[in-house]
């Protein structure tokens, strides 16, 4: 069975962090889940471990609105650092339905999806299945793929 070695959740909402972590753990296909409350802490961790692929997430769930460093600031810093040792798939997870954010999302070729909260369990399962099988056939309408 295919596995995902590491996923990161970057979001200041503790309830979202808790609930998505529980859903991810229930799949029993993820070895490690990293959690960060802001983009700055996440970026510091990623840059510190950029040469150690085993310590880096394969998938990041990224909120846009956070203190210290928001999701857009994180993306600017993360995407400008090309020395990261592992390809990372990034999904924006936000409650924002602002069309400006959705248009801005399209300008980042490293983003894989824009997901409107609340995210349902079956959407997470579907997303993980698509990541493992590299097929985007039947993804939820709540997820806009990049």
N, CA, C and O atoms as a GROMACS GRO file, in nm:
protein
  584
    1UNK      N    1   0.084  -0.118   0.000
    1UNK     CA    2   0.000   0.000   0.000
    1UNK      C    3   0.089   0.125   0.000
    1UNK      O    4   0.186   0.134   0.074
    2UNK      N    5   0.052   0.220  -0.084
    2UNK     CA    6   0.126   0.345  -0.089
    2UNK      C    7   0.103   0.424   0.039
    2UNK      O    8  -0.002   0.415   0.102
    3UNK      N    9   0.206   0.502   0.077
    3UNK     CA   10   0.198   0.582   0.198
    3UNK      C   11   0.246   0.723   0.170
    3UNK      O   12   0.313   0.749   0.070
    4UNK      N   13   0.210   0.813   0.258
    4UNK     CA   14   0.259   0.950   0.254
    4UNK      C   15   0.346   0.966   0.378
    4UNK      O   16   0.300   0.945   0.490
    5UNK      N   17   0.471   1.004   0.356
    5UNK     CA   18   0.563   1.010   0.470
    5UNK      C   19   0.534   1.126   0.563
    5UNK      O   20   0.548   1.113   0.685
    6UNK      N   21   0.494   1.242   0.508
    6UNK     CA   22   0.474   1.358   0.594
    6UNK      C   23   0.377   1.457   0.530
    6UNK      O   24   0.384   1.485   0.410
    7UNK      N   25   0.288   1.509   0.612
    7UNK     CA   26   0.194   1.615   0.574
    7UNK      C   27   0.208   1.727   0.675
    7UNK      O   28   0.231   1.702   0.794
    8UNK      N   29   0.193   1.850   0.629
    8UNK     CA   30   0.198   1.965   0.719
    8UNK      C   31   0.067   2.043   0.712
    8UNK      O   32   0.011   2.064   0.604
    9UNK      N   33   0.021   2.086   0.828
    9UNK     CA   34  -0.096   2.172   0.839
    9UNK      C   35  -0.046   2.306   0.892
    9UNK      O   36   0.010   2.313   1.002
   10UNK      N   37  -0.067   2.412   0.815
   10UNK     CA   38  -0.025   2.545   0.856
   10UNK      C   39  -0.151   2.630   0.869
   10UNK      O   40  -0.206   2.677   0.769
   11UNK      N   41  -0.197   2.648   0.992
   11UNK     CA   42  -0.326   2.715   1.016
   11UNK      C   43  -0.333   2.757   1.163
   11UNK      O   44  -0.295   2.681   1.252
   12UNK      N   45  -0.381   2.878   1.187
   12UNK     CA   46  -0.391   2.926   1.325
   12UNK      C   47  -0.520   2.884   1.395
   12UNK      O   48  -0.535   2.908   1.515
   13UNK      N   49  -0.611   2.821   1.323
   13UNK     CA   50  -0.737   2.776   1.381
   13UNK      C   51  -0.717   2.639   1.446
   13UNK      O   52  -0.700   2.538   1.377
   14UNK      N   53  -0.719   2.636   1.580
   14UNK     CA   54  -0.694   2.511   1.653
   14UNK      C   55  -0.797   2.404   1.623
   14UNK      O   56  -0.764   2.286   1.617
   15UNK      N   57  -0.922   2.442   1.605
   15UNK     CA   58  -1.027   2.345   1.574
   15UNK      C   59  -1.003   2.281   1.438
   15UNK      O   60  -1.017   2.160   1.423
   16UNK      N   61  -0.967   2.362   1.340
   16UNK     CA   62  -0.935   2.308   1.208
   16UNK      C   63  -0.814   2.214   1.217
   16UNK      O   64  -0.815   2.105   1.161
   17UNK      N   65  -0.711   2.258   1.288
   17UNK     CA   66  -0.591   2.175   1.305
   17UNK      C   67  -0.628   2.039   1.365
   17UNK      O   68  -0.587   1.934   1.315
   18UNK      N   69  -0.706   2.043   1.472
   18UNK     CA   70  -0.745   1.921   1.541
   18UNK      C   71  -0.827   1.829   1.450
   18UNK      O   72  -0.799   1.709   1.440
   19UNK      N   73  -0.928   1.886   1.385
   19UNK     CA   74  -1.018   1.803   1.306
   19UNK      C   75  -0.950   1.744   1.183
   19UNK      O   76  -0.971   1.627   1.151
   20UNK      N   77  -0.870   1.824   1.113
   20UNK     CA   78  -0.803   1.769   0.994
   20UNK      C   79  -0.698   1.665   1.034
   20UNK      O   80  -0.677   1.567   0.964
   21UNK      N   81  -0.632   1.687   1.146
   21UNK     CA   82  -0.534   1.589   1.193
   21UNK      C   83  -0.602   1.456   1.223
   21UNK      O   84  -0.550   1.350   1.187
   22UNK      N   85  -0.718   1.461   1.288
   22UNK     CA   86  -0.792   1.337   1.318
   22UNK      C   87  -0.832   1.264   1.190
   22UNK      O   88  -0.821   1.142   1.181
   23UNK      N   89  -0.878   1.338   1.091
   23UNK     CA   90  -0.916   1.276   0.964
   23UNK      C   91  -0.793   1.215   0.897
   23UNK      O   92  -0.799   1.102   0.848
   24UNK      N   93  -0.684   1.287   0.895
   24UNK     CA   94  -0.561   1.236   0.834
   24UNK      C   95  -0.512   1.110   0.906
   24UNK      O   96  -0.472   1.014   0.842
   25UNK      N   97  -0.516   1.112   1.040
   25UNK     CA   98  -0.473   0.995   1.116
   25UNK      C   99  -0.563   0.874   1.090
   25UNK      O  100  -0.516   0.761   1.091
   26UNK      N  101  -0.690   0.899   1.066
   26UNK     CA  102  -0.785   0.788   1.044
   26UNK      C  103  -0.756   0.713   0.915
   26UNK      O  104  -0.802   0.599   0.899
   27UNK      N  105  -0.682   0.774   0.823
   27UNK     CA  106  -0.651   0.706   0.697
   27UNK      C  107  -0.546   0.597   0.716
   27UNK      O  108  -0.541   0.502   0.638
   28UNK      N  109  -0.464   0.611   0.818
   28UNK     CA  110  -0.356   0.515   0.847
   28UNK      C  111  -0.258   0.499   0.731
   28UNK      O  112  -0.198   0.393   0.714
   29UNK      N  113  -0.241   0.605   0.651
   29UNK     CA  114  -0.144   0.601   0.540
   29UNK      C  115  -0.040   0.712   0.553
   29UNK      O  116   0.043   0.730   0.464
   30UNK      N  117  -0.045   0.787   0.663
   30UNK     CA  118   0.045   0.901   0.682
   30UNK      C  119   0.136   0.872   0.801
   30UNK      O  120   0.089   0.841   0.910
   31UNK      N  121   0.265   0.884   0.778
   31UNK     CA  122   0.361   0.853   0.884
   31UNK      C  123   0.379   0.967   0.984
   31UNK      O  124   0.396   0.943   1.103
   32UNK      N  125   0.374   1.092   0.936
   32UNK     CA  126   0.402   1.206   1.024
   32UNK      C  127   0.316   1.325   0.984
   32UNK      O  128   0.299   1.353   0.865
   33UNK      N  129   0.262   1.395   1.084
   33UNK     CA  130   0.183   1.515   1.059
   33UNK      C  131   0.248   1.630   1.136
   33UNK      O  132   0.256   1.627   1.259
   34UNK      N  133   0.295   1.730   1.062
   34UNK     CA  134   0.353   1.850   1.122
   34UNK      C  135   0.246   1.957   1.132
   34UNK      O  136   0.168   1.975   1.039
   35UNK      N  137   0.242   2.028   1.245
   35UNK     CA  138   0.144   2.134   1.264
   35UNK      C  139   0.212   2.264   1.301
   35UNK      O  140   0.302   2.267   1.386
   36UNK      N  141   0.168   2.372   1.236
   36UNK     CA  142   0.222   2.505   1.263
   36UNK      C  143   0.106   2.604   1.270
   36UNK      O  144   0.008   2.591   1.197
   37UNK      N  145   0.119   2.702   1.359
   37UNK     CA  146   0.012   2.802   1.378
   37UNK      C  147   0.029   2.926   1.292
   37UNK      O  148  -0.061   3.010   1.284
   38UNK      N  149   0.144   2.938   1.225
   38UNK     CA  150   0.165   3.052   1.136
   38UNK      C  151   0.270   3.016   1.032
   38UNK      O  152   0.346   2.920   1.047
   39UNK      N  153   0.272   3.095   0.926
   39UNK     CA  154   0.364   3.069   0.817
   39UNK      C  155   0.510   3.084   0.855
   39UNK      O  156   0.595   3.013   0.801
   40UNK      N  157   0.539   3.174   0.948
   40UNK     CA  158   0.677   3.197   0.988
   40UNK      C  159   0.738   3.073   1.054
   40UNK      O  160   0.850   3.033   1.021
   41UNK      N  161   0.666   3.014   1.147
   41UNK     CA  162   0.715   2.893   1.215
   41UNK      C  163   0.733   2.779   1.114
   41UNK      O  164   0.832   2.706   1.119
   42UNK      N  165   0.638   2.766   1.022
   42UNK     CA  166   0.648   2.661   0.921
   42UNK      C  167   0.767   2.684   0.829
   42UNK      O  168   0.844   2.592   0.801
   43UNK      N  169   0.783   2.807   0.784
   43UNK     CA  170   0.894   2.839   0.694
   43UNK      C  171   1.029   2.815   0.762
   43UNK      O  172   1.120   2.760   0.701
   44UNK      N  173   1.040   2.856   0.888
   44UNK     CA  174   1.164   2.833   0.963
   44UNK      C  175   1.197   2.684   0.969
   44UNK      O  176   1.311   2.644   0.949
   45UNK      N  177   1.096   2.602   0.998
   45UNK     CA  178   1.116   2.457   1.004
   45UNK      C  179   1.160   2.404   0.868
   45UNK      O  180   1.257   2.327   0.859
   46UNK      N  181   1.091   2.443   0.762
   46UNK     CA  182   1.121   2.392   0.628
   46UNK      C  183   1.261   2.433   0.582
   46UNK      O  184   1.333   2.352   0.525
   47UNK      N  185   1.298   2.557   0.608
   47UNK     CA  186   1.431   2.602   0.568
   47UNK      C  187   1.540   2.534   0.650
   47UNK      O  188   1.647   2.501   0.597
   48UNK      N  189   1.513   2.513   0.778
   48UNK     CA  190   1.610   2.443   0.863
   48UNK      C  191   1.634   2.300   0.814
   48UNK      O  192   1.745   2.248   0.825
   49UNK      N  193   1.530   2.238   0.760
   49UNK     CA  194   1.538   2.098   0.717
   49UNK      C  195   1.541   2.080   0.566
   49UNK      O  196   1.520   1.969   0.516
   50UNK      N  197   1.568   2.187   0.492
   50UNK     CA  198   1.557   2.183   0.346
   50UNK      C  199   1.646   2.079   0.279
   50UNK      O  200   1.616   2.035   0.168
   51UNK      N  201   1.754   2.041   0.344
   51UNK     CA  202   1.845   1.942   0.285
   51UNK      C  203   1.816   1.800   0.332
   51UNK      O  204   1.888   1.707   0.294
   52UNK      N  205   1.714   1.783   0.413
   52UNK     CA  206   1.680   1.651   0.466
   52UNK      C  207   1.538   1.616   0.420
   52UNK      O  208   1.440   1.646   0.489
   53UNK      N  209   1.528   1.553   0.305
   53UNK     CA  210   1.398   1.522   0.245
   53UNK      C  211   1.305   1.445   0.338
   53UNK      O  212   1.184   1.463   0.332
   54UNK      N  213   1.359   1.361   0.424
   54UNK     CA  214   1.278   1.281   0.515
   54UNK      C  215   1.203   1.368   0.617
   54UNK      O  216   1.102   1.326   0.672
   55UNK      N  217   1.252   1.489   0.641
   55UNK     CA  218   1.190   1.578   0.740
   55UNK      C  219   1.088   1.674   0.676
   55UNK      O  220   1.022   1.750   0.747
   56UNK      N  221   1.077   1.671   0.544
   56UNK     CA  222   0.991   1.766   0.474
   56UNK      C  223   0.857   1.704   0.435
   56UNK      O  224   0.850   1.584   0.405
   57UNK      N  225   0.753   1.784   0.435
   57UNK     CA  226   0.621   1.732   0.399
   57UNK      C  227   0.607   1.711   0.248
   57UNK      O  228   0.665   1.784   0.168
   58UNK      N  229   0.529   1.612   0.213
   58UNK     CA  230   0.494   1.590   0.074
   58UNK      C  231   0.375   1.678   0.036
   58UNK      O  232   0.361   1.721  -0.078
   59UNK      N  233   0.289   1.703   0.136
   59UNK     CA  234   0.168   1.783   0.115
   59UNK      C  235   0.160   1.887   0.226
   59UNK      O  236   0.187   1.858   0.343
   60UNK      N  237   0.121   2.009   0.188
   60UNK     CA  238   0.096   2.115   0.286
   60UNK      C  239  -0.047   2.163   0.267
   60UNK      O  240  -0.090   2.193   0.156
   61UNK      N  241  -0.121   2.171   0.379
   61UNK     CA  242  -0.250   2.238   0.383
   61UNK      C  243  -0.225   2.375   0.443
   61UNK      O  244  -0.186   2.385   0.560
   62UNK      N  245  -0.247   2.480   0.366
   62UNK     CA  246  -0.207   2.616   0.405
   62UNK      C  247  -0.325   2.711   0.414
   62UNK      O  248  -0.399   2.729   0.318
   63UNK      N  249  -0.342   2.771   0.531
   63UNK     CA  250  -0.443   2.875   0.549
   63UNK      C  251  -0.387   3.006   0.496
   63UNK      O  252  -0.265   3.025   0.491
   64UNK      N  253  -0.475   3.096   0.455
   64UNK     CA  254  -0.429   3.226   0.404
   64UNK      C  255  -0.417   3.331   0.513
   64UNK      O  256  -0.324   3.412   0.511
   65UNK      N  257  -0.509   3.330   0.608
   65UNK     CA  258  -0.515   3.437   0.709
   65UNK      C  259  -0.463   3.387   0.843
   65UNK      O  260  -0.532   3.315   0.915
   66UNK      N  261  -0.338   3.427   0.874
   66UNK     CA  262  -0.273   3.386   0.999
   66UNK      C  263  -0.191   3.503   1.051
   66UNK      O  264  -0.155   3.593   0.976
   67UNK      N  265  -0.160   3.501   1.182
   67UNK     CA  266  -0.074   3.607   1.237
   67UNK      C  267   0.072   3.585   1.197
   67UNK      O  268   0.108   3.479   1.146
   68UNK      N  269   0.155   3.683   1.220
   68UNK     CA  270   0.299   3.684   1.194
   68UNK      C  271   0.332   3.676   1.045
   68UNK      O  272   0.389   3.770   0.989
   69UNK      N  273   0.297   3.567   0.981
   69UNK     CA  274   0.321   3.551   0.837
   69UNK      C  275   0.200   3.478   0.780
   69UNK      O  276   0.176   3.362   0.814
   70UNK      N  277   0.125   3.545   0.694
   70UNK     CA  278   0.006   3.481   0.640
   70UNK      C  279   0.044   3.384   0.527
   70UNK      O  280   0.161   3.369   0.493
   71UNK      N  281  -0.056   3.319   0.472
   71UNK     CA  282  -0.032   3.218   0.370
   71UNK      C  283   0.035   3.273   0.245
   71UNK      O  284   0.122   3.207   0.188
   72UNK      N  285  -0.005   3.393   0.203
   72UNK     CA  286   0.056   3.452   0.083
   72UNK      C  287   0.203   3.485   0.106
   72UNK      O  288   0.287   3.461   0.019
   73UNK      N  289   0.234   3.539   0.224
   73UNK     CA  290   0.374   3.569   0.257
   73UNK      C  291   0.456   3.440   0.263
   73UNK      O  292   0.570   3.435   0.216
   74UNK      N  293   0.397   3.337   0.323
   74UNK     CA  294   0.464   3.207   0.328
   74UNK      C  295   0.494   3.158   0.188
   74UNK      O  296   0.606   3.114   0.159
   75UNK      N  297   0.395   3.166   0.099
   75UNK     CA  298   0.414   3.118  -0.038
   75UNK      C  299   0.525   3.193  -0.110
   75UNK      O  300   0.605   3.132  -0.181
   76UNK      N  301   0.530   3.324  -0.092
   76UNK     CA  302   0.635   3.404  -0.155
   76UNK      C  303   0.773   3.355  -0.112
   76UNK      O  304   0.862   3.335  -0.195
   77UNK      N  305   0.790   3.336   0.019
   77UNK     CA  306   0.919   3.292   0.071
   77UNK      C  307   0.949   3.147   0.031
   77UNK      O  308   1.061   3.116  -0.010
   78UNK      N  309   0.850   3.061   0.042
   78UNK     CA  310   0.870   2.919   0.013
   78UNK      C  311   0.900   2.897  -0.135
   78UNK      O  312   0.992   2.823  -0.169
   79UNK      N  313   0.823   2.960  -0.223
   79UNK     CA  314   0.843   2.939  -0.366
   79UNK      C  315   0.970   3.005  -0.418
   79UNK      O  316   1.024   2.964  -0.520
   80UNK      N  317   1.020   3.108  -0.348
   80UNK     CA  318   1.145   3.170  -0.391
   80UNK      C  319   1.267   3.091  -0.348
   80UNK      O  320   1.377   3.114  -0.398
   81UNK      N  321   1.248   2.997  -0.256
   81UNK     CA  322   1.358   2.913  -0.211
   81UNK      C  323   1.355   2.783  -0.291
   81UNK      O  324   1.283   2.690  -0.255
   82UNK      N  325   1.432   2.777  -0.397
   82UNK     CA  326   1.430   2.660  -0.484
   82UNK      C  327   1.520   2.548  -0.434
   82UNK      O  328   1.529   2.443  -0.498
   83UNK      N  329   1.586   2.568  -0.322
   83UNK     CA  330   1.680   2.469  -0.272
   83UNK      C  331   1.616   2.364  -0.181
   83UNK      O  332   1.688   2.287  -0.118
   84UNK      N  333   1.483   2.361  -0.172
   84UNK     CA  334   1.416   2.261  -0.088
   84UNK      C  335   1.434   2.124  -0.152
   84UNK      O  336   1.414   2.108  -0.272
   85UNK      N  337   1.470   2.026  -0.071
   85UNK     CA  338   1.512   1.895  -0.120
   85UNK      C  339   1.399   1.803  -0.162
   85UNK      O  340   1.425   1.691  -0.207
   86UNK      N  341   1.277   1.845  -0.151
   86UNK     CA  342   1.166   1.756  -0.179
   86UNK      C  343   1.053   1.832  -0.248
   86UNK      O  344   1.024   1.946  -0.211
   87UNK      N  345   0.991   1.771  -0.347
   87UNK     CA  346   0.875   1.833  -0.411
   87UNK      C  347   0.759   1.830  -0.312
   87UNK      O  348   0.727   1.727  -0.254
   88UNK      N  349   0.696   1.944  -0.295
   88UNK     CA  350   0.586   1.956  -0.201
   88UNK      C  351   0.461   2.004  -0.273
   88UNK      O  352   0.465   2.101  -0.348
   89UNK      N  353   0.351   1.935  -0.250
   89UNK     CA  354   0.222   1.974  -0.304
   89UNK      C  355   0.154   2.064  -0.202
   89UNK      O  356   0.145   2.028  -0.084
   90UNK      N  357   0.105   2.180  -0.246
   90UNK     CA  358   0.043   2.275  -0.153
   90UNK      C  359  -0.104   2.297  -0.191
   90UNK      O  360  -0.137   2.325  -0.307
   91UNK      N  361  -0.190   2.285  -0.090
   91UNK     CA  362  -0.331   2.314  -0.105
   91UNK      C  363  -0.366   2.432  -0.015
   91UNK      O  364  -0.337   2.428   0.105
   92UNK      N  365  -0.426   2.534  -0.071
   92UNK     CA  366  -0.479   2.644   0.009
   92UNK      C  367  -0.607   2.593   0.074
   92UNK      O  368  -0.693   2.538   0.006
   93UNK      N  369  -0.620   2.611   0.205
   93UNK     CA  370  -0.741   2.575   0.279
   93UNK      C  371  -0.788   2.702   0.349
   93UNK      O  372  -0.724   2.749   0.443
   94UNK      N  373  -0.898   2.757   0.304
   94UNK     CA  374  -0.941   2.886   0.357
   94UNK      C  375  -1.092   2.896   0.362
   94UNK      O  376  -1.164   2.827   0.290
   95UNK      N  377  -1.139   2.982   0.449
   95UNK     CA  378  -1.282   3.011   0.453
   95UNK      C  379  -1.314   3.128   0.361
   95UNK      O  380  -1.430   3.165   0.345
   96UNK      N  381  -1.212   3.186   0.300
   96UNK     CA  382  -1.229   3.301   0.212
   96UNK      C  383  -1.288   3.260   0.077
   96UNK      O  384  -1.233   3.175   0.007
   97UNK      N  385  -1.398   3.323   0.042
   97UNK     CA  386  -1.456   3.301  -0.090
   97UNK      C  387  -1.429   3.423  -0.179
   97UNK      O  388  -1.490   3.441  -0.284
   98UNK      N  389  -1.337   3.506  -0.134
   98UNK     CA  390  -1.298   3.627  -0.207
   98UNK      C  391  -1.238   3.587  -0.343
   98UNK      O  392  -1.141   3.511  -0.349
   99UNK      N  393  -1.297   3.638  -0.450
   99UNK     CA  394  -1.251   3.604  -0.585
   99UNK      C  395  -1.108   3.654  -0.610
   99UNK      O  396  -1.037   3.597  -0.693
  100UNK      N  397  -1.068   3.759  -0.540
  100UNK     CA  398  -0.931   3.809  -0.553
  100UNK      C  399  -0.832   3.701  -0.508
  100UNK      O  400  -0.730   3.680  -0.574
  101UNK      N  401  -0.862   3.634  -0.398
  101UNK     CA  402  -0.776   3.526  -0.350
  101UNK      C  403  -0.774   3.410  -0.449
  101UNK      O  404  -0.669   3.352  -0.475
  102UNK      N  405  -0.889   3.378  -0.505
  102UNK     CA  406  -0.896   3.267  -0.600
  102UNK      C  407  -0.818   3.300  -0.727
  102UNK      O  408  -0.755   3.212  -0.785
  103UNK      N  409  -0.822   3.424  -0.771
  103UNK     CA  410  -0.745   3.465  -0.888
  103UNK      C  411  -0.595   3.465  -0.856
  103UNK      O  412  -0.514   3.422  -0.938
  104UNK      N  413  -0.560   3.512  -0.739
  104UNK     CA  414  -0.420   3.513  -0.698
  104UNK      C  415  -0.366   3.371  -0.691
  104UNK      O  416  -0.251   3.345  -0.728
  105UNK      N  417  -0.448   3.278  -0.642
  105UNK     CA  418  -0.412   3.136  -0.636
  105UNK      C  419  -0.367   3.085  -0.773
  105UNK      O  420  -0.270   3.010  -0.783
  106UNK      N  421  -0.436   3.126  -0.877
  106UNK     CA  422  -0.406   3.080  -1.012
  106UNK      C  423  -0.269   3.127  -1.061
  106UNK      O  424  -0.213   3.070  -1.154
  107UNK      N  425  -0.215   3.231  -0.999
  107UNK     CA  426  -0.086   3.283  -1.042
  107UNK      C  427   0.032   3.203  -0.986
  107UNK      O  428   0.147   3.226  -1.025
  108UNK      N  429   0.005   3.110  -0.896
  108UNK     CA  430   0.111   3.026  -0.838
  108UNK      C  431   0.106   2.888  -0.902
  108UNK      O  432   0.013   2.812  -0.877
  109UNK      N  433   0.204   2.856  -0.983
  109UNK     CA  434   0.202   2.725  -1.048
  109UNK      C  435   0.238   2.612  -0.952
  109UNK      O  436   0.219   2.495  -0.986
  110UNK      N  437   0.289   2.644  -0.834
  110UNK     CA  438   0.324   2.540  -0.737
  110UNK      C  439   0.206   2.499  -0.649
  110UNK      O  440   0.218   2.407  -0.568
  111UNK      N  441   0.093   2.566  -0.664
  111UNK     CA  442  -0.024   2.531  -0.584
  111UNK      C  443  -0.107   2.426  -0.656
  111UNK      O  444  -0.125   2.432  -0.777
  112UNK      N  445  -0.157   2.330  -0.580
  112UNK     CA  446  -0.232   2.221  -0.640
  112UNK      C  447  -0.382   2.234  -0.623
  112UNK      O  448  -0.458   2.172  -0.698
  113UNK      N  449  -0.428   2.314  -0.526
  113UNK     CA  450  -0.571   2.327  -0.507
  113UNK      C  451  -0.608   2.439  -0.412
  113UNK      O  452  -0.528   2.480  -0.328
  114UNK      N  453  -0.731   2.486  -0.427
  114UNK     CA  454  -0.788   2.591  -0.343
  114UNK      C  455  -0.913   2.531  -0.282
  114UNK      O  456  -1.012   2.508  -0.352
  115UNK      N  457  -0.911   2.507  -0.152
  115UNK     CA  458  -1.019   2.436  -0.084
  115UNK      C  459  -1.091   2.533   0.010
  115UNK      O  460  -1.028   2.597   0.094
  116UNK      N  461  -1.221   2.541  -0.006
  116UNK     CA  462  -1.302   2.627   0.080
  116UNK      C  463  -1.343   2.549   0.204
  116UNK      O  464  -1.398   2.439   0.194
  117UNK      N  465  -1.316   2.607   0.322
  117UNK     CA  466  -1.358   2.546   0.449
  117UNK      C  467  -1.507   2.570   0.467
  117UNK      O  468  -1.559   2.669   0.416
  118UNK      N  469  -1.576   2.485   0.535
  118UNK     CA  470  -1.526   2.364   0.603
  118UNK      C  471  -1.500   2.253   0.502
  118UNK      O  472  -1.568   2.240   0.400
  119UNK      N  473  -1.399   2.176   0.532
  119UNK     CA  474  -1.361   2.064   0.447
  119UNK      C  475  -1.422   1.937   0.505
  119UNK      O  476  -1.409   1.908   0.624
  120UNK      N  477  -1.489   1.863   0.421
  120UNK     CA  478  -1.552   1.739   0.465
  120UNK      C  479  -1.452   1.623   0.458
  120UNK      O  480  -1.359   1.623   0.378
  121UNK      N  481  -1.475   1.526   0.543
  121UNK     CA  482  -1.387   1.410   0.553
  121UNK      C  483  -1.369   1.342   0.418
  121UNK      O  484  -1.258   1.305   0.380
  122UNK      N  485  -1.478   1.324   0.345
  122UNK     CA  486  -1.468   1.255   0.216
  122UNK      C  487  -1.384   1.334   0.116
  122UNK      O  488  -1.321   1.276   0.028
  123UNK      N  489  -1.381   1.467   0.129
  123UNK     CA  490  -1.296   1.549   0.042
  123UNK      C  491  -1.148   1.525   0.071
  123UNK      O  492  -1.066   1.519  -0.021
  124UNK      N  493  -1.114   1.510   0.198
  124UNK     CA  494  -0.976   1.481   0.236
  124UNK      C  495  -0.936   1.343   0.184
  124UNK      O  496  -0.828   1.326   0.128
  125UNK      N  497  -1.024   1.245   0.202
  125UNK     CA  498  -0.995   1.110   0.154
  125UNK      C  499  -0.974   1.110   0.002
  125UNK      O  500  -0.882   1.047  -0.050
  126UNK      N  501  -1.061   1.182  -0.066
  126UNK     CA  502  -1.052   1.190  -0.212
  126UNK      C  503  -0.922   1.258  -0.256
  126UNK      O  504  -0.856   1.213  -0.349
  127UNK      N  505  -0.888   1.365  -0.188
  127UNK     CA  506  -0.766   1.438  -0.219
  127UNK      C  507  -0.643   1.348  -0.198
  127UNK      O  508  -0.554   1.344  -0.284
  128UNK      N  509  -0.638   1.278  -0.087
  128UNK     CA  510  -0.526   1.188  -0.059
  128UNK      C  511  -0.520   1.075  -0.162
  128UNK      O  512  -0.411   1.039  -0.209
  129UNK      N  513  -0.635   1.021  -0.197
  129UNK     CA  514  -0.639   0.916  -0.298
  129UNK      C  515  -0.586   0.968  -0.431
  129UNK      O  516  -0.510   0.899  -0.499
  130UNK      N  517  -0.626   1.089  -0.467
  130UNK     CA  518  -0.578   1.149  -0.591
  130UNK      C  519  -0.427   1.174  -0.585
  130UNK      O  520  -0.358   1.155  -0.685
  131UNK      N  521  -0.378   1.216  -0.471
  131UNK     CA  522  -0.233   1.239  -0.456
  131UNK      C  523  -0.156   1.108  -0.472
  131UNK      O  524  -0.053   1.104  -0.539
  132UNK      N  525  -0.205   1.003  -0.411
  132UNK     CA  526  -0.136   0.874  -0.417
  132UNK      C  527  -0.144   0.812  -0.555
  132UNK      O  528  -0.053   0.741  -0.597
  133UNK      N  529  -0.253   0.838  -0.625
  133UNK     CA  530  -0.273   0.776  -0.756
  133UNK      C  531  -0.251   0.872  -0.872
  133UNK      O  532  -0.264   0.833  -0.988
  134UNK      N  533  -0.216   0.997  -0.840
  134UNK     CA  534  -0.191   1.100  -0.942
  134UNK      C  535  -0.300   1.109  -1.047
  134UNK      O  536  -0.273   1.120  -1.166
  135UNK      N  537  -0.425   1.103  -1.002
  135UNK     CA  538  -0.539   1.111  -1.092
  135UNK      C  539  -0.640   1.208  -1.032
  135UNK      O  540  -0.680   1.193  -0.917
  136UNK      N  541  -0.681   1.305  -1.110
  136UNK     CA  542  -0.775   1.406  -1.060
  136UNK      C  543  -0.913   1.388  -1.122
  136UNK      O  544  -0.980   1.486  -1.151
  137UNK      N  545  -0.955   1.266  -1.141
  137UNK     CA  546  -1.078   1.238  -1.212
  137UNK      C  547  -1.204   1.288  -1.144
  137UNK      O  548  -1.283   1.358  -1.206
  138UNK      N  549  -1.226   1.254  -1.018
  138UNK     CA  550  -1.356   1.280  -0.956
  138UNK      C  551  -1.343   1.362  -0.829
  138UNK      O  552  -1.397   1.325  -0.725
  139UNK      N  553  -1.273   1.472  -0.837
  139UNK     CA  554  -1.251   1.552  -0.717
  139UNK      C  555  -1.374   1.637  -0.686
  139UNK      O  556  -1.450   1.674  -0.776
  140UNK      N  557  -1.392   1.668  -0.561
  140UNK     CA  558  -1.506   1.744  -0.514
  140UNK      C  559  -1.514   1.883  -0.577
  140UNK      O  560  -1.411   1.943  -0.606
  141UNK      N  561  -1.636   1.935  -0.600
  141UNK     CA  562  -1.651   2.069  -0.654
  141UNK      C  563  -1.606   2.177  -0.555
  141UNK      O  564  -1.588   2.292  -0.594
  142UNK      N  565  -1.585   2.141  -0.428
  142UNK     CA  566  -1.538   2.235  -0.326
  142UNK      C  567  -1.388   2.261  -0.340
  142UNK      O  568  -1.334   2.351  -0.275
  143UNK      N  569  -1.321   2.183  -0.423
  143UNK     CA  570  -1.178   2.194  -0.442
  143UNK      C  571  -1.149   2.238  -0.585
  143UNK      O  572  -1.185   2.169  -0.680
  144UNK      N  573  -1.085   2.351  -0.600
  144UNK     CA  574  -1.042   2.400  -0.729
  144UNK      C  575  -0.897   2.359  -0.747
  144UNK      O  576  -0.812   2.396  -0.666
  145UNK      N  577  -0.869   2.284  -0.851
  145UNK     CA  578  -0.733   2.237  -0.873
  145UNK      C  579  -0.655   2.336  -0.959
  145UNK      O  580  -0.709   2.399  -1.049
  146UNK      N  581  -0.525   2.347  -0.927
  146UNK     CA  582  -0.438   2.438  -0.999
  146UNK      C  583  -0.383   2.376  -1.125
  146UNK      O  584  -0.308   2.441  -1.198
   0.00000   0.00000   0.00000
